[in-house]
Amino acid sequence: MENNLPALRAERGWSQQRLADELGVSRQTVISIEKGRYDASLPLAFSLARVFACRIEDIFTPEG
């Protein structure tokens, strides 16, 4: 699963820690999602969409 979390964070000037705080997760979780080592759970994906005021599909796309 690919994602554009780094770009979304950059648009807001947020650090990984700031995003983690907004989501109530660890910074390591944000790092792992951004690097594609961890797929966000459905509740976490909805939280990301809420934080960035977009659809889940705007954040995550299937690889290939």
HELIX and SHEET records of a PDB file:
HELIX    1   1 LEU A    5  ARG A   12  1                                   8    
HELIX    2   2 GLN A   16  LEU A   23  1                                   8    
HELIX    3   3 ARG A   27  GLU A   34  1                                   8    
HELIX    4   4 LEU A   42  PHE A   52  1                                  11    
HELIX    5   5 ILE A   56  ILE A   59  1                                   4    
SHEET    1   A 2 GLU A   2  ASN A   3  0                                        
SHEET    2   A 2 PHE A  60  THR A  61 -1                                        
END                                                                             
